[in-house]
Amino acid sequence: MTTSYYLGVDGGGSKTAFVILDGAGRTMAEALGPSCYYFASGIELVERVLGDGIAKVTAAAGIVPADLDHAFFGLPAYGEVSADVPLLSTIVRGLLEHDRFACDNDVVGAWAGALGGHDGISVVAGTGSIAYGERLGRAHRAGGWGELFGDEGSAYWVAVQGLNAFGRMSDGRLPRGPLYMLLLEHIGIDRDLELVGVVHERWGGRRAQIAALSKVVVEAATAGDSEAVAILHRAGQELVRLVEACHARLGYEEGERISVSYSGGMFNAPAFRSSFAQALQAAGPGYRLCTPLHSPVVGSALYAMKLHGVPLAAPTPGSASPEGEPRVQHTDPNGRRTGKRAPLEP
């Protein structure tokens, strides 16, 4: 029996992941590369990163790109510059030397991984935030507008809200809670106003470094800081608004159950997951919160299989616990679920 091969690629702000699954959904090979987010470095970066990653992962699987039955490339910012869309397809076509592929925004792979490629809505809360859903062939995306005027509920947004609370605590507009001292200790400054110089001059306003402060906000919330708790509460509400926007556009009927899942680094924090779960529960009884089935890169490979006509079995993801916090399956050091096989029809 001839083995089938499906390539999944998940591009992100910090890394690009590659995986090859066989026709039974087993992982044949994996590879990691640097980010392929090209807005600051030029579109040539995409060709370098994808070219190196494809070469590594196909070699590890003992095949060449021509052996791939299908591939799906989830690329950051895909579709946000219309003129770049055909260029990106040309780059991928040149690397694979065939047309058995599709490209889209990386949120599609995240959705397919979280829900096993089946109808429902998935929200991403990493450095930025975005939601995506599919139902009966219809698709809709909400959010993903960037940190300057969007990305509500993301790590960057949570961090900025935390910095704002610190400033108000410093000058007396708010009482000082655990967040105040935790931020001082994390950044390593002695005078409150030095924070301005650190963020704007030393860090140059860099998105990733600011977003990393979200961990301090989560720590403060866990320590009982009322402002930090309120920030996480608002973050959960903002992400649910993204879910509701997808719900409204996907044509769900009254009373129809809607599977909702998630991915992204913010959901690694139990306090953040709980805030999201509570906000989703408050939005109405029609939402069914599901633990993510697979990582985004595996989701990209599953999406390649789906595009190629491989039937994917109906998933049975875990629902929310009685306490309202979703059960989260363990992952290995690379962020993969500890399952070895994707759910496929026999």
C-alpha positions in Angstrom: 0.0 0.0 0.0 1.4 3.4 -1.0 1.9 5.8 1.9 0.3 9.2 1.7 2.1 12.4 3.0 0.6 15.6 4.2 2.6 18.7 5.1 1.4 21.2 7.7 3.1 24.5 8.3 2.3 26.9 11.1 4.0 30.3 10.8 4.1 32.5 13.9 5.7 35.6 15.4 8.5 33.7 17.1 8.9 30.4 15.1 7.6 28.4 12.1 6.7 24.8 12.7 6.6 22.0 10.1 5.0 18.5 10.4 4.3 15.7 8.0 1.5 13.2 8.7 0.9 10.0 6.9 -2.5 9.0 5.5 -3.4 7.4 8.9 -2.6 10.7 10.8 0.6 9.5 12.3 3.5 12.0 12.6 6.3 11.1 10.2 8.6 14.1 10.8 8.8 17.5 12.4 11.0 20.6 12.1 11.2 24.1 13.5 12.5 27.3 12.0 12.5 31.0 12.7 9.5 33.2 12.2 8.3 33.8 8.7 6.6 37.1 9.7 8.0 39.3 6.9 6.5 42.8 7.3 9.7 44.2 8.8 12.2 42.0 6.9 10.7 41.7 3.4 8.9 38.9 1.7 12.3 37.2 0.8 12.3 36.0 4.4 9.3 33.7 3.7 11.2 31.9 0.9 14.2 31.3 3.1 12.3 30.1 6.1 9.9 27.9 4.2 12.6 26.5 2.0 14.8 25.5 4.9 11.9 24.0 6.8 10.5 22.0 3.9 14.0 20.6 3.1 14.5 19.6 6.8 11.1 18.0 7.4 10.9 16.1 4.1 14.5 14.8 4.6 13.5 13.7 8.1 10.5 11.8 6.6 12.7 10.2 3.9 10.8 11.9 1.1 11.0 14.8 -1.3 8.5 17.6 -1.8 7.1 15.9 -4.9 6.0 13.0 -2.7 3.6 15.2 -0.7 -0.1 14.5 -1.5 -1.1 17.9 -0.2 0.2 20.8 2.0 -1.3 23.6 3.9 0.6 26.7 4.9 -0.7 28.8 7.7 1.1 32.1 7.4 1.0 35.1 9.7 -0.6 38.2 8.2 -1.7 36.2 5.1 -4.4 38.1 3.2 -3.7 41.5 4.9 -1.7 42.8 1.9 -3.6 41.7 -1.2 -0.7 42.3 -3.5 1.4 39.7 -1.5 -1.1 36.8 -1.8 -0.1 35.8 -5.4 3.6 36.3 -4.5 3.3 34.0 -1.5 1.7 31.3 -3.7 4.4 31.7 -6.2 7.1 31.2 -3.5 5.4 28.0 -2.2 4.8 26.6 -5.7 8.5 27.1 -6.5 9.6 25.3 -3.3 7.2 22.3 -3.8 7.4 22.2 -7.6 3.7 21.3 -7.7 0.3 22.9 -7.0 -1.0 20.5 -4.4 -1.1 23.1 -1.6 -3.1 25.9 -0.2 -2.1 29.0 1.8 -4.2 31.0 4.3 -3.8 32.8 7.6 -2.2 30.9 10.4 -5.5 31.1 12.4 -7.0 28.5 10.1 -4.4 25.9 11.2 -5.0 26.8 14.8 -8.8 26.3 14.3 -8.3 23.0 12.6 -6.0 21.7 15.3 -8.2 22.8 18.2 -11.4 21.3 16.7 -10.0 18.5 14.6 -11.0 20.2 11.4 -14.7 20.2 12.2 -17.3 22.9 12.4 -17.0 25.3 15.3 -15.2 28.4 16.4 -11.7 28.7 17.8 -10.0 31.8 19.4 -6.3 32.5 19.5 -4.8 34.5 22.3 -1.1 34.8 21.9 0.9 38.0 21.4 -2.1 39.0 19.4 -5.7 37.8 19.3 -8.0 36.5 16.6 -10.9 34.1 16.1 -12.0 31.9 13.2 -14.9 29.6 12.6 -16.3 27.3 9.9 -19.9 25.9 9.6 -21.2 24.0 6.6 -18.6 25.4 4.3 -19.0 29.0 5.5 -16.0 30.6 7.2 -15.5 33.9 9.1 -12.6 35.6 10.9 -12.9 38.2 13.6 -10.1 40.2 15.2 -6.5 40.1 14.3 -6.2 43.9 13.7 -2.9 44.3 15.3 -1.8 45.9 18.6 -2.2 49.5 17.5 -5.9 49.4 17.3 -7.0 45.8 18.0 -5.8 42.5 19.5 -8.1 42.9 22.5 -7.6 40.1 25.0 -4.1 39.2 23.8 -0.9 39.0 25.7 0.0 42.5 24.4 -3.3 43.9 25.4 -3.2 42.4 28.8 0.4 43.7 29.3 -0.6 47.3 28.2 -3.6 47.2 30.6 -1.2 46.1 33.4 1.2 48.9 32.6 -1.6 51.4 32.7 -2.7 50.0 36.1 0.9 50.3 37.4 1.0 54.0 36.4 -2.2 54.7 38.2 -1.0 52.8 41.2 2.2 54.8 41.2 0.7 58.2 41.1 -2.1 57.5 43.5 -5.1 57.1 41.2 -5.4 53.4 42.4 -4.4 51.7 45.6 -1.2 49.7 45.2 -1.8 46.0 44.9 0.6 43.1 44.2 0.9 44.1 40.6 2.8 47.2 41.6 5.7 45.4 43.3 5.7 42.5 40.9 6.2 44.8 37.9 9.0 46.7 39.6 10.8 43.5 40.5 10.3 41.9 37.1 11.7 44.9 35.2 14.4 45.6 37.8 13.9 49.3 38.4 14.2 51.4 41.5 12.2 54.4 40.4 8.7 54.1 39.0 9.2 56.7 36.2 12.1 54.6 34.9 9.5 52.3 33.4 8.9 54.9 30.7 12.5 54.8 29.6 12.7 51.0 29.7 9.6 50.4 27.5 10.2 53.2 25.0 14.0 53.5 24.9 15.6 50.2 26.1 12.9 48.0 24.6 12.1 50.4 21.7 8.4 49.6 22.2 9.0 46.1 20.8 5.8 44.1 20.7 7.2 40.8 22.1 8.9 42.3 25.1 5.8 44.3 26.1 3.6 41.2 25.6 5.8 39.2 27.9 4.6 41.4 30.8 1.3 39.7 30.6 2.8 36.9 32.7 3.3 39.4 35.5 -0.4 40.5 35.2 -1.4 36.8 35.5 0.9 36.4 38.5 -0.6 39.4 40.2 -4.1 38.2 39.5 -3.3 34.9 41.1 -1.9 36.8 44.1 -5.2 38.5 44.5 -4.6 41.9 42.9 -8.1 43.2 42.1 -7.0 45.3 39.1 -5.1 42.3 37.6 -8.2 40.1 38.1 -10.3 42.8 36.4 -7.9 42.9 33.5 -8.2 39.1 32.9 -11.9 39.3 33.3 -12.1 42.0 30.6 -9.7 40.0 28.4 -12.1 37.0 28.6 -15.0 39.2 27.6 -13.1 40.6 24.6 -12.3 37.2 23.3 -15.9 36.0 23.7 -16.9 39.1 21.6 -14.7 37.6 18.8 -16.5 34.3 19.2 -19.9 36.0 19.1 -18.9 37.9 15.9 -18.1 34.6 14.2 -21.3 33.0 15.6 -23.4 35.8 14.1 -21.8 35.5 10.6 -21.7 31.7 10.3 -25.5 31.3 10.3 -26.0 29.1 13.3 -29.7 28.4 14.0 -31.4 29.1 17.3 -30.7 26.4 19.8 -27.8 24.9 17.8 -24.8 23.9 19.9 -21.6 25.6 19.0 -18.2 24.0 19.7 -15.7 26.6 20.9 -12.0 25.9 21.5 -8.8 28.0 21.9 -5.0 28.1 21.4 -2.2 30.5 22.1 0.2 31.1 25.0 -2.3 33.1 27.2 -4.4 30.0 27.6 -1.5 28.2 29.4 -2.4 30.2 32.5 -5.3 28.7 34.5 -6.5 32.1 35.6 -6.8 33.2 32.0 -8.6 30.0 30.9 -11.0 30.4 33.8 -11.8 34.0 32.8 -12.5 33.0 29.3 -14.6 30.0 30.3 -16.7 32.2 32.7 -17.2 34.8 30.0 -18.3 32.2 27.4 -20.7 30.7 29.9 -22.2 34.1 30.6 -22.7 34.6 26.8 -25.3 31.9 26.6 -26.0 28.2 26.9 -25.4 27.4 23.2 -21.6 27.4 23.5 -19.7 24.2 24.3 -16.2 24.8 25.5 -13.8 22.1 24.2 -10.2 21.4 25.1 -8.0 21.7 22.0 -7.3 18.4 20.3 -4.1 19.2 18.5 -1.4 21.9 18.1 -1.8 24.5 15.3 0.9 22.8 13.1 -0.9 19.4 13.3 -4.0 21.3 12.5 -2.4 22.6 9.4 -1.6 19.1 8.3 -5.1 18.0 9.1 -6.5 20.9 7.0 -4.3 19.7 4.1 -5.8 16.2 4.5 -9.3 17.8 4.6 -8.6 19.7 1.4 -7.4 16.5 -0.2 -10.7 14.8 0.6 -9.5 12.6 3.5 -12.5 12.2 5.9 -11.7 13.3 9.4 -13.5 11.5 12.3 -15.9 13.5 14.4 -13.9 14.7 17.4 -14.9 14.2 21.0 -13.1 17.0 22.8 -13.4 17.5 26.5 -16.0 20.0 27.7 -15.7 22.5 30.5 -15.4 21.1 34.0 -18.1 21.8 36.6 -16.0 24.6 38.0 -16.2 26.3 34.6 -12.5 25.8 33.8 -11.8 23.7 30.7 -9.7 20.6 31.1 -6.4 21.1 29.3 -4.5 18.1 28.0 -0.8 17.8 28.6 1.7 18.8 25.9 5.3 17.9 25.4 8.1 20.5 25.5 7.4 21.5 21.9 3.8 22.3 22.6 2.4 19.2 21.0 -0.4 17.1 22.5 0.8 13.8 23.9 -1.4 11.8 21.5 0.4 10.1 18.7 -2.4 9.9 16.1 -4.8 12.4 14.6 -8.5 11.4 14.5 -9.3 9.9 11.1 -12.0 7.7 9.8 -11.1 4.0 9.5 
